[in-house]
Amino acid sequence: MKFLTLSAILIAVQSAPSFEDAEIAPWFKPSIVGGEPVANQSVYPWVASISISGSSHSCGGTLIAKNLLLTAGHCSAGSASSRKVTVWRYDISKTAASEQAVQYSVEKIITHPSYTGSPVPLNDVSVWVLKQTSNPANRVVQTVNYAKTADHPLFPGKVRAIGWGTTRQGGGGSLATKLRQVDINLISNAECKKSYESQYPNGVPDSTVCAAEAEGGKDTCQGDSGGPLFQTNEAGEVVVSGVTSWGIGCADKGNPGVYARVGSFSSWIDAQVAQYAA
């Protein structure tokens, strides 16, 4: 996830396959700690890599319509024209063209009207309107379901996160080159609030969801911001129920990852889909 590092500066279409199968906030942290590489680019073709002004990767996102991306509000500051989005992406050490990835420009960024980035991100969701600019292999653009109610993700249980963020416990280091995934236990918001109430007493509202391992060691990290947290439904379909938002450190015991709870914002997301989906 995106995490706050307090010791220095604050850093913080088809059905999808099943679960089994320059202007970023100053606390922004650019991956998956304790996870594993995904097999190839066809596993999660609806997961997006966002780049800014030629950077290799800055945030993640999820295609929720052929031309709409769901990502974090804190990934969305600045101009749409400086952003590029790619899907069918796997190894970010390679060019998007060499992977025959599908590339997009960004026409419009719509961040939730109640988003705030300080002291930690709240209402941390944004929908981007995309325009496809390249699809050299004529790949099928796949989208994914998002949670429609705030009772998702289903608790207790596990969730999966994916991204290209750094892989070092505690944060720091280089981004992962290949897309990675990790399964993490959900924890209650009450427990999560206890972890952060002394520093951020209002940082874990009901519109967030938290995940962590009791002993640490698995988490999202720098570079995973905006990417999806998901479970599968009874039909085996992926349902995105969280957007990677913030935390302290990466995979540290006692510091859960905090995600925007997608179901809490579904009415607002639905409205953007109704207005802008192609």
N, C-alpha and C positions, 0 to 999 in steps of 0.2 A: 504494500500500500504506500501511500504517501505518508511520510511520518515526520513528526516534529523531533528535531534533535536539540535538546535543551542545553547541552554543554557548550554549544557554539551559537550560530544563528538558528532560528526556528526553520526547520525543513519539513517538513511534514511528509421468381423466388420460390426457396424450398424450405421444408422443415429442417431444422438443425439436427445433427446427429445426437445420439443420446449421451448422457453424462458418462456412461461406462465406456462405450466405444472410445524571447526573448523577453516573453512577458509573463512570467510565472511568479506566483506569490513567493516571497523570500524564504518561507519555510518549506517550499516544495522539495520533495525528495524524488529523484528519478526512479528487487524483483522478487522474485519468488525465492524464499529461503526454505531449505529443507524439502524441496520438491524434486521434480524430475523433468527432463526434456519431453516435450510432446513428440510423437513419432514423426509427423510430417505436416505440411501445410494444409492438408485436406481434413485434418481432425477438427479444427475450429475455423472454418473459412469465414465466419461472421465476426471474428475478433479483429479489431483494427489497431494498427500502429499509427500514432500521430507524430508528425515531425513539424518543427518550426524553423522556417527560414533556412532550410538545408540541413538541419541537424538529422542524425540518424534515427532518433527516437526520443520522445519526451513524455508521452502519456499513452494509455490504452483507451479503447472504446469498444462499443458493441453496435453492430448494424441491427436496427429494429424495424427498418423499412429499406427498400432498395436505395433510397437516397437520404436516409436519416441515421445519424449516429447518436448514441447515448454515451455520455462521458461525464466527467466531474466538472463542477463549476470552477474549481481552482485550476483546471487545465485550460480554461476558456478566456482568460484575460487577453486583451490585445486584438489585433485585426484578423478577420477571417482570411484575408488574402495572404497572410504569412504562413498559413497552415496547409499541410498536405496530409491526406489520409490514405492508407493502403490496407486492403484485405487480401486474403490468400497469401499472407506473409508468414514466413517461418524464421529465416536466418537473416537478422538485420545487419550482419557483417557483409552481406551481399547487397547488390543494388536491387531495387524493386523490379527493374526491367529484367535482370537476370533470373529472377524467380517467377517471371511472368505474372506478377501480382496485379491486382486490379487497383488502379490509382484514381484518386478524386481530388479535386479542388474543393474549397469550402466557400459556399455562397453566403451563408448566414449563420451566426452563432446566437442561440437563444438560451440564456442562462436563467435559471429559476429566479423570479422576482424577489424572493426572500433570501437568496444566497448571501452569505457573509463569509469573509475569509479570515477574520480575526476575532479572538485569538486562535481559534481553530475553525475549520470549514463547517458551516451548517447549511442545511438545504442544498447540499453540494451536488447538484445535478444540472446538466446542460444538454440540449439537443442541437445538433448541427445539421444544417441542410447542405447536402453534397451534390456535386456535379461530376459524373464519371468522365475522366480524361483519357484513360488508357485501359484496355483489356485485351492484350495481344493474343492470349490463348482462348479468348471467348469463354472464359470461365462463368459458370452459373453463380450469380450473386445470391448468397443465402442469408436469410435473416433469422432472428431468434425471438422467442416469446419473452415478454417481461411480466413481472408479477403485477397483478391487478388489485390485490388487496394487501393490507399491512400485516396479515398473519403469515406472510412468507418472508424469509425462509421458514420451513417447518422446524419447530424446536421441541425437544432436543434433536440433534442430528449433526451431520457433517455438511459442509459446503465445499465447493471447489473454486479456487481462484486461479487465474492464468495471467501471464504477462512476461515482459522482457526485462523486468527490473533487476536490480543487483541481487546477488545470491549470498552475500556475507551476513552472518548473524550480527546484529548491532547496526547494520547499515554501512554505507560507503562502498568503495570499490567500483569496478566497471559493471556496466549493464551486461546481462546475459545476451549472448549472440542469438541463441535459439529459443523459441517460445517454450515456456515452462509452465507446469501445473503443480498444484499442491492441494491436498485435502486437509481441512482444518475443522475442528469442533466449534460449533456455535456455543456461545456463552450468553447468559441472560443479560439484559440491559442493567438489571440491578447490580449484578456482579461487576459488570463493566464500569458502571458509575463509581463503584468503590475504588477502582484502580486509578481513576482520574479526578475524583471530586476535590482533592486538595489543590490541584493545579488548574483544572478546568471544570468547575462545578456545573456548568451548563453545557458541557461538551458532548454529552451522551443523551440527547432527547429521544423520545419514542420514535422519531423519524430516522433513527440510526439502528444498525445491527452490528453486533460485535462477534469476533471469532478469534480463538487462541487455543494453543495447547497448554495444558497445565504446567508443564515443565519448560515451555518455550520450544524453540528449535524449528518451528514451521510458521510461516507468515508471508504476507506480501511485503514489499519494501520499495525503495526508491526506484521510480520508473514504472511501477505498476498502477499508479494513480489513474483513475478514470476507467480502468478495466473492470470486467465483470466478476461478481461472486454469484454462484448459481447452484441449484439443485435440479433434479429431474422430477417431473410429475408422474402420475400413475400410468400415463401412456408412454413413459420413457422419453419425453421431450424435455429439452433444456428449458428452464425458466430462470431468467436473470432476476435475482432478488436483491442484489447489492451493487453499488458502485464504489470502487476502492477510493477511500477518502483520506484518513489520517491515522496517526498513532504515534507513539514515542519509541524510537529505535525500530529494530526489525527482529522479530522472533525472540525478544527478550521476555523472560518469565515475568508475569505480572503486568505486562503492558499489551493488552489486546489490540488487535486491529479494528478500526472503526470504519464502517461503510455506510453510505447513504442507503436507506431502506426504500427500494424502488416502489414498493406497493403504496408507501405513504405519499408518493408523488404521481401515482398513476393517472389521476384525473388531469393533472397538468400535462403529463406526457401525452395522454390521449388527445388532448386539445392540439398539441403541436403536430401529432400524426395526422389528425383530421385536416389541419390547415395546409401542411407542407408535403405530405407523402405523395410520391409520384404514382 
